């Protein structure tokens, strides 16, 4: 089975089963035993189609004699794959894009006997006419973000920031790693990775952070197996930076921790001292945290199964710092999970109630003078500033505290920060720092 067939199977699963592309793609790449080259192509095709689905339909409307909505779903998927290769991948010959798509149609559309001929005709026409087709003018078609989502985001981040964000959502994110300074230095790790053929650059504003290229499968790198680094977006790392954790024997709780990146950052920032209780409601995710901490040699982390909305009386008023990176709509990580953009926004309208419930419960664990860090990977005020405001209105023991930030950021006295994709080369992220009165 080749890269194109694996990508098609992943797209079908996303459409039919509501599967998340990043999870199902990893599963299918392993299932189909793709080598690193084909795995890379399968990922590029799957993510590329999801990132450009509405743009590809804009072209399809000009190429079809019938209506796009009348296409058989699998034929539609195959045409998307073919068009993406023709319009976006310079290194794929047009003939290969057409012929491989026809082969897929013959295998996957046997009951639609006209499918191979249709795929062949449409893609050959696209190959000949692609430079003459009308180009999308609207943000909806150009960047493949549904109008409802564009309207929702514009309301909260403003029109002036939108196009850069939409463009960033369709670009491949760089691979960013955090150095495990308990085992190595940034310079030593950079040299070791370079000797393995990896392209290495220092991050522009986050300390002990590197940007990698030409890595192949990260988990196959010797430095990864030795626990010298972990993968984490600088926005998530920044949230822990804002906690300003001391190298001291303090107690930290990370209540929605999986897969563990913030707990790992906290453990390293604390110099391996103190204790971090790293929790998730799902048992298999607790195992992910534990395994990651073990690989990195972070012995001050204890992974525990715990529902963030349910109180554990043993922790009340015991924690110096509580990190609450809560479940959210995920509109800040569309560049990594492109299918999020197509989820119905109405299905996420009740999230603020859950987020506020988690924040109120986690506040019980913070000792007097302690810090409560609230964060999300979304851009919506209703899940960010509004949740913090509702919490503070009912909890006058807490107050917002100014954020300590790297020099690249403007001074922040509000205690809240929203990172928007396209501005600092990060995921979209919200960070707030609250302190309990003494």
Phi, psi and omega in degrees: 000135183261180184299319183294321180291321177298316179298319179298315179300321179294318179296321178296318179296319178299318183286314187277323188252356184068023180292151175278133187301318184295322180287312183291327180294316177300317181299315184287327177297319176292316180301319184271001175053048179284142173284175187299324181293311180291326177297318179296319179292319179300317179295316180298319181292313182297306180296322181298317178296315180296323180289338188235019189302315183286328175294318179295323176293327177300320177287320181302322180300331179275341185262335183271148171274333177264201182257144179301320184294343181271355180292143170298138186306319181289323175299319178301313179300316182294319177296321175301314179300315180295314180296321179299318178295319182292322187265334190241342185247100184294331187274354178264119177299143179304321181298321179293318179300318181289308187296318180293326178291320177297320178300318178296320180297320179296324183277321189257354183231046185295331179279344177258084191293341178272355187300310181302319179293321178296312180301315180299313183294315183295314183288325175294320176297319178297320180298320182283322191255004189300330180281349183254354181288150174298144178260145183296136181260327184277154175299324182302311182280322185291321184247004176054052172240124181305147183303321181299322179288318177302314180297319181296316182286322179302322182299327186259327182252349177091149184294326185294337182261354192290310189295319177299323179291315180298319178296316180297326180297338181256008177259149179290124179291147177287154176276115183245133180236154175251134184280134174276088185289357173281346182239341183202176173253164179298318181295316180296318180294318179301318180293318180296318180293319179299321179294339177271005179089010181272138173281129186231132173226145173290146177290150187291330185217355179255124181293150178052045184221134183234150176250126187248154172219160179054047184274334194067207177287116184307317186293347178272351179287137180301319181297327176292312181298330180278359177073032182273350179199168171219156182273130179198134177295143181299336177295316178294320177296323180297326180298321177287324175305320181292340176288340179051057183286132178275159172276082186208171182276070179255167179250127181238140174240127174247106197274336178231068202273334189300141004275007170116358186304318181288324175296319179296316179298320180295315181300319180290317179300327181277003178067024181080003181268175178065201181218143177234122174262116189247116193241154168207156182280340183258131183300318182293332178284329174299320178296322177301315179298311182299317180293321178295317178297322179295316180299322182275352180072030183267088188281350180269011176255130172243119179272134187216143175276123182201132175283125184292343179270348182258133185282138172250101187303335181295339183262351185304126177060026183251345190261134175286323180220134172239126178256119180240087175264094199270161173303142184207181181289341174076018183290353175272348184242030179298329181293337178259334177232078189299335182287347178303326184298337184265357178288147182291117180303331180297333181288351183247008186291339181269358181303319180304328178295317178294317182298317179293322178298319178295314182298317180296320180291316182294332179298332180297333185277345186281127178284166178301132182084357182276173185247139174241115182256118179249129181213158175216168172249043175232173184243003187275130179300325184296335178261350186244266184302322182293324177293317178298317180298317180295322179295313183294328180297328182258358183224082183283001174283347183247154175214153177287141182237139180306145181271134170274121186231156173302159188299338183293339182267148172297155178300140184237111179256358185277339185084005180222144180216133173245120175267130181248129177308142181097355183249312181239017182056050179227170165295163169286135188205147174239134180228134172221146182238120179241144178238141177275134181298148179284000000 
